[in-house]
Amino acid sequence: MNANIIFKSRWSTASFGDTADTSPVELSALGAHLELCQRAHGRLFFLQCVAQNIHGFVIGRFVTTLVAVALLVGVLSLAL
């Protein structure tokens, strides 16, 4: 059974048969996005990452953190 089967592609692109090319609007949006990414990874990016990690740690242990802060405040108030 040697049947010649020809498969047609069943996908299409947004170019509708034309050559795929970028429009000025798309290039402008890409430029704005890249500029935003560069600003987001600026000088304070490391501090933002540290703050997010600390926030995740504290939120995961919220009750324990409240007890630890209350104990610290209690010890400091007795020491003064």
C-alpha positions in Angstrom: 0.0 0.0 0.0 2.1 2.9 -1.3 -0.3 5.8 -1.3 1.1 9.2 -2.1 -0.3 11.6 0.5 0.3 15.2 0.1 0.0 17.2 3.3 -1.1 20.8 3.0 0.0 23.1 5.8 -2.9 24.0 8.0 -1.4 27.0 9.7 -1.6 30.6 8.7 0.2 33.8 9.7 -1.1 37.2 10.5 0.5 38.5 7.3 -2.2 36.9 5.2 0.1 35.8 2.4 2.2 38.9 2.3 5.7 39.2 3.6 5.9 39.5 7.4 7.2 42.9 8.2 7.1 45.1 11.3 5.0 48.3 11.3 6.2 51.6 12.7 3.6 51.2 15.5 5.1 47.8 16.5 8.6 49.1 16.4 7.6 52.0 18.6 5.9 49.7 21.1 9.0 47.5 21.1 11.3 50.5 21.8 9.1 51.6 24.6 9.1 48.1 26.1 12.9 47.8 25.9 13.3 51.3 27.5 11.0 50.2 30.4 13.0 47.0 30.9 16.3 48.9 31.0 14.9 51.3 33.6 13.5 48.4 35.6 17.0 46.9 35.9 18.6 50.1 37.0 20.6 51.0 40.1 17.9 49.9 42.7 17.1 46.6 41.0 19.2 44.6 43.5 17.5 46.3 46.4 14.1 45.6 44.9 15.0 41.9 44.6 16.1 41.7 48.2 12.9 43.4 49.4 10.8 41.0 47.4 12.7 38.0 48.9 12.3 39.4 52.4 8.6 40.1 51.8 8.1 36.5 50.6 9.8 35.2 53.6 7.8 37.3 56.1 4.5 36.6 54.4 5.1 32.9 54.5 5.8 33.1 58.2 3.4 35.9 59.2 2.3 34.7 62.7 5.9 33.7 63.6 7.1 37.1 62.5 4.4 38.9 64.6 5.5 36.8 67.7 9.2 37.6 67.0 8.5 41.3 66.7 6.4 41.3 69.8 9.1 39.5 71.8 11.7 42.0 70.5 9.6 45.0 71.5 9.0 43.4 74.9 12.7 42.7 75.5 13.7 46.2 74.3 11.1 47.9 76.5 12.4 46.0 79.6 16.0 46.9 78.8 15.2 50.6 78.6 
